[in-house]
Amino acid sequence: MFKRLFLTRNVAWWDRILRLIPAAIALWAYLAGQLNGPLAFAFGVVSAMLLVTSLTGTCSIYGMFGLSTLRKNRN
């Protein structure tokens, strides 16, 4: 079960980019002083999760539900 949730790649390249964009925007907003206090913390946690799934190509939520945006090789 651990392997299916955390080690199986299930995020396609386009999905990884879509996850990276909000993380970058939240970082920019924090550095520009637009986010502060509890809102900055909440956005930071969500952005960190999006960044990790974007970099690793694995999403544990997709794994729990058996979903994947990554195409299987048809060889």
Secondary structure, DSSP 8 states (H G I E B T S, - for coil): -HHHHHTS----HHHHHHHHHHHHHHHHHHHTT---THHHHHHHHHHHHHHHHHHH---HHHHHHT---S-----
